[in-house]
Amino acid sequence: MTNRPGDDYRPSRREMLKPAEYVGGAAIAAVFTAVIVFFGTRDWNLTLISAGGVFIIVLMVLALLAMAVKPNPEDHGDGTGGDPARRDPSDDSGH
């Protein structure tokens, strides 16, 4: 769904902080990798290159996985795939 200039849509706080979660997770993985590489090699250049590479790769993987997951709208979450003909007539859930 696209937002038009007249829409009153406001993203929730969770939606606003979602990118920070991805960057934070990638940063944690990069710092962990940097510590391991530095103590293994004592080479700052290799440490910084490894940390940067891991940061970018983890950030890309998290973003791609987030794009692959699309939650169902509530009216399609009943297992029928949104088809009213497949709904159980004895189900009185208000649909």
Number of C-alpha atoms within 10 A of each C-alpha: 3 5 9 8 7 6 8 8 9 9 8 8 8 9 10 11 10 12 14 11 13 17 18 14 15 23 19 15 17 23 18 13 19 21 13 15 18 17 10 10 10 12 11 12 10 14 22 17 12 18 25 17 14 21 21 14 15 19 20 15 13 17 14 11 10 12 9 9 8 7 8 11 9 8 12 13 11 14 10 13 12 15 11 11 8 10 14 10 9 6 8 7 7 4 9
